[in-house]
């Protein structure tokens, strides 16, 4: 009888821990709502400006991307995984940027898809992404992999179709919308 009680208590504890972990993950993602991450910009590109924030605001966002009135509150480079760094010495540290307003994040991400592709900035191919938790990044990678596998298995779908995945959380479900090179959209709820 005591074994059953301890098994039930352990199961209840695991459920509570899982709930708390989900809440922590949700809080982490909400706290990063105004953040973007800039990948690939070489270290020292901002040496001629007074600060990294001023450099990003004036040079990258205003001049290179054509976005006015982007207010950068804070920006800093972060460490990269040491095992990755040892494998590739030229690995560039990402820049985490905290923006004043949430609408600025959307404007930056939208403009980044159009202005940064095949358009180097400071001799670097720069990519910008939203700042999310590790669990969201891994869920997105899993969804992307599964969706591409499903597309390859379908008849009549060319394998060379260029897809731009956009994953959104809608009412507790991940919705994966793809825009192909012809401008058409496919949508599936996972």
GIZIVEN-V38017 format. One record per residue. RES is the residue in one small letter. BURIAL is b if it has 24 or more other C-alpha atoms within 12 Angstrom, else e. Layout:
RES,BURIAL
RES,BURIAL
This chain:
x,e
x,e
x,e
x,e
x,e
x,e
x,e
x,e
x,e
x,e
x,e
x,e
x,e
x,e
x,e
x,e
x,e
x,e
x,e
x,e
x,e
x,e
x,e
x,e
x,e
x,e
x,e
x,e
x,e
x,e
x,e
x,b
x,b
x,b
x,b
x,b
x,b
x,b
x,b
x,b
x,b
x,b
x,e
x,e
x,e
x,b
x,e
x,e
x,e
x,e
x,e
x,b
x,b
x,b
x,b
x,b
x,b
x,b
x,b
x,b
x,b
x,e
x,e
x,b
x,b
x,e
x,b
x,e
x,e
x,b
x,b
x,b
x,e
x,e
x,b
x,b
x,b
x,e
x,e
x,e
x,e
x,e
x,e
x,e
x,e
x,e
x,e
x,e
x,e
x,e
x,e
x,b
x,b
x,b
x,b
x,b
x,b
x,b
x,b
x,e
x,e
x,e
x,e
x,b
x,b
x,e
x,b
x,b
x,b
x,e
x,b
x,b
x,e
x,e
x,b
x,b
x,e
x,e
x,e
x,e
x,b
x,e
x,e
x,e
x,e
x,b
x,b
x,b
x,b
x,b
x,b
x,b
x,e
x,e
x,e
x,e
x,e
x,e
x,e
x,b
x,e
x,e
x,b
x,b
x,e
x,e
x,b
x,b
x,e
x,e
x,b
x,e
x,e
x,e
x,e
x,e
x,e
x,e
x,e
x,e
x,e
x,e
x,b
x,e
x,b
x,b
x,b
x,e
x,e
x,e
x,e
x,e
x,e
x,e
x,e
x,b
x,b
x,b
x,e
x,e
x,e
x,e
x,e
x,e
x,e
x,e
x,e
x,e
x,e
x,e
